[in-house]
């Protein structure tokens, strides 16, 4: 399912993924007695009335879930997995932490997230920086997200994608909003090749980026258009007997 949503403010976008997780839970006609929402400590947490009743687990390490096995009947992941070095390992830990019959719901940033900004940066780097620079964390395709869920052991993984858009006044404003949301440059403290600028966003870059961005990707109302893809994916932990039955029937994965 593809849903297209336009936001008027950045705050609406920040809280949207929270409401999106809870919205997908509401489609399940059964109660959950021990739910938990997993979110990193280093990222700010958007306010949402829908999440207040949930227990929140703040991750100190992006590689270790630190939740006891067979504990929760519902586990929600905020969109932080692009920071994780071992995504299949983190999903497997989530699977092990579920009780039998438990539900897992996660949110990923999809393949077209910041597609306009990526295009502008790529064009500038090719012309001025002797080749493409690693300015963005990897994102994921919907089908790949489903395959990762299946690899972790989840039964009947399903996925849907929402294409979101909002406007910013300038590239500087977009970068500031990303930083305010905890999306800083993870390469900032890594020594780079000599030709890579020590200041990743120089004035010459910002000037050229603003001009190219506004020329190629204006928002329908005003300013610059920013696209973000959110992939919501769900999967169940079934008993060994039920899992074997599903495999024997050779049921297709719903994506």
C-alpha positions in Angstrom: 0.0 0.0 0.0 1.3 3.4 -1.0 0.0 6.5 0.9 1.0 10.0 -0.1 0.9 12.7 2.6 1.9 16.4 2.6 2.8 18.0 5.9 2.8 21.7 6.6 5.3 21.6 9.5 8.3 19.6 10.5 6.7 18.7 13.8 3.9 16.9 12.1 6.4 14.8 10.3 8.4 14.0 13.5 5.3 12.6 15.3 3.9 10.8 12.2 5.9 7.6 12.5 4.9 7.3 16.1 1.2 7.5 15.2 1.9 5.2 12.2 3.2 2.4 14.5 0.2 2.6 16.8 -2.2 2.8 13.8 -1.0 -0.5 12.6 -1.5 -2.1 16.0 -5.1 -0.9 16.0 -5.8 -3.1 13.0 -5.1 -6.2 15.0 -8.2 -7.4 16.8 -6.6 -8.7 20.0 -5.3 -7.1 23.2 -1.6 -6.8 24.0 -0.7 -7.0 27.7 3.0 -6.3 27.6 3.9 -3.9 24.8 7.2 -2.1 24.4 8.6 0.7 22.1 12.3 0.6 21.4 14.0 3.9 20.7 17.7 5.0 20.9 18.9 7.3 23.7 20.7 9.7 21.4 17.6 10.5 19.3 14.9 12.8 20.7 11.5 11.3 21.1 8.5 13.0 19.5 5.5 13.6 21.7 2.4 11.5 20.9 -0.6 10.8 23.1 -1.0 7.4 21.4 2.3 6.2 22.8 1.9 7.4 26.4 0.5 4.1 27.6 3.4 2.1 26.1 6.6 1.1 27.9 9.6 2.8 26.2 13.0 1.1 26.1 15.8 3.5 25.4 18.7 1.8 23.6 22.2 2.6 24.9 23.8 0.4 22.2 22.5 0.1 18.7 23.8 -3.4 18.4 22.3 -4.9 21.6 18.6 -4.9 22.4 19.1 -5.9 26.1 15.5 -7.2 26.5 14.9 -10.6 28.0 13.9 -13.4 25.7 10.2 -14.4 25.5 9.1 -11.3 27.4 6.8 -9.0 25.3 3.8 -9.8 23.2 4.3 -6.6 21.2 7.5 -4.9 20.2 7.7 -1.6 18.2 10.8 -0.2 16.6 11.2 3.5 15.9 13.0 4.4 12.6 16.6 4.0 13.9 17.7 0.8 12.1 19.7 2.7 9.5 22.2 3.5 12.3 22.6 -0.2 13.2 25.6 -2.1 11.8 23.9 -5.5 12.0 20.2 -5.0 11.1 19.5 -8.8 10.7 21.0 -9.3 14.1 18.9 -6.6 15.7 15.8 -8.0 14.1 16.7 -11.5 15.4 17.1 -10.1 18.9 13.6 -8.6 18.6 12.2 -11.9 17.4 13.8 -13.7 20.4 12.3 -11.2 22.8 8.7 -11.8 21.7 6.5 -14.4 23.3 4.8 -16.9 21.0 2.1 -15.3 19.0 3.7 -11.9 19.6 3.7 -9.1 17.0 6.7 -7.0 15.8 6.2 -3.7 14.1 9.1 -1.6 12.8 9.5 1.6 10.8 12.3 2.1 8.2 13.4 5.0 6.1 12.7 4.0 2.5 14.7 4.3 -0.6 13.5 7.7 -1.7 14.1 9.5 1.6 15.7 12.9 0.9 15.9 12.0 -2.8 16.0 15.6 -3.9 18.8 16.5 -1.5 20.7 13.4 -2.5 20.5 14.4 -6.1 21.6 18.0 -5.5 24.6 16.7 -3.4 25.6 14.1 -6.0 25.6 16.7 -8.8 27.8 19.1 -6.7 30.2 16.3 -5.7 30.7 15.1 -9.2 31.6 18.6 -10.4 33.6 19.9 -7.4 34.7 17.0 -5.1 36.3 14.5 -7.5 33.5 12.0 -7.1 30.5 11.1 -4.9 30.9 11.5 -1.2 29.2 9.4 1.5 26.8 12.1 2.9 23.8 9.9 3.7 23.2 6.7 5.6 21.9 3.8 3.6 18.1 3.4 3.2 16.2 0.2 2.3 13.7 -1.0 -0.4 10.4 -2.4 0.7 11.1 -5.9 -0.6 14.5 -6.0 1.1 12.8 -5.1 4.4 10.5 -8.0 4.0 13.4 -10.4 3.2 15.2 -9.2 6.4 12.1 -9.9 8.4 11.8 -13.4 6.9 15.5 -14.1 7.6 15.0 -13.1 11.3 12.3 -15.8 11.6 9.1 -13.7 11.5 6.1 -15.3 10.0 3.8 -13.6 7.4 5.8 -10.3 7.1 3.8 -7.6 5.5 4.9 -4.1 4.5 3.4 -0.8 3.3 5.1 2.4 2.4 4.1 6.0 2.9 5.5 8.8 0.7 5.7 12.0 2.8 6.6 15.5 1.8 7.0 18.9 3.4 8.7 22.2 2.6 11.7 24.0 4.0 12.9 27.5 3.2 16.5 26.6 2.4 19.1 23.8 2.5 20.5 25.3 5.7 17.0 25.0 7.3 16.8 21.3 6.2 20.2 20.5 7.6 19.3 22.3 10.9 16.1 20.3 11.2 17.9 17.0 10.6 20.4 17.9 13.2 17.7 18.9 15.7 16.2 15.4 15.2 19.6 13.8 16.0 20.5 13.0 12.4 24.0 14.4 12.6 26.8 13.4 10.2 28.1 10.0 11.6 31.3 10.6 9.6 32.1 13.9 11.3 34.9 12.4 13.5 36.3 10.1 10.8 39.4 11.1 9.0 38.6 11.5 5.3 40.6 11.5 2.1 42.5 14.8 1.6 40.3 16.0 -1.3 37.1 15.7 0.9 36.3 19.1 2.5 36.9 19.2 6.2 33.8 21.3 6.5 31.2 19.1 4.9 28.8 22.0 4.2 30.9 24.9 2.9 29.4 28.2 1.9 30.1 27.5 -1.8 28.2 24.2 -1.5 25.3 25.8 0.3 24.9 28.5 -2.3 25.1 26.1 -5.2 22.8 23.6 -3.4 20.1 26.2 -2.7 20.1 27.4 -6.3 19.9 23.9 -7.8 17.4 22.7 -5.2 15.0 25.5 -5.8 15.3 25.3 -9.6 14.7 21.5 -9.7 12.6 20.7 -6.7 10.3 23.5 -5.6 7.5 22.7 -3.2 3.9 23.1 -4.6 3.2 25.9 -2.0 6.6 27.5 -1.3 10.3 26.8 -0.6 12.0 23.5 -1.3 10.3 20.1 -1.5 11.6 17.4 0.9 10.5 13.8 0.3 10.7 11.0 3.0 9.6 7.4 2.5 8.5 5.5 5.6 8.2 1.7 5.4 6.1 0.1 8.1 6.6 -3.6 8.4 5.0 -6.2 10.6 5.7 -9.8 11.5 4.6 -12.5 13.9 6.4 -14.9 16.2 4.6 -18.3 15.9 5.2 -21.5 17.7 7.6 -24.0 16.1 4.7 -26.2 15.1 2.8 -23.4 13.3 6.0 -22.3 11.6 6.7 -25.8 10.2 3.1 -25.9 9.0 3.5 -22.6 7.1 6.7 -23.8 5.5 5.2 -27.0 4.4 2.3 -25.2 2.7 4.8 -23.0 0.9 2.7 -19.9 1.5 3.9 -16.7 -0.4 5.2 -13.8 1.6 2.8 -10.9 1.6 4.5 -7.7 0.5 
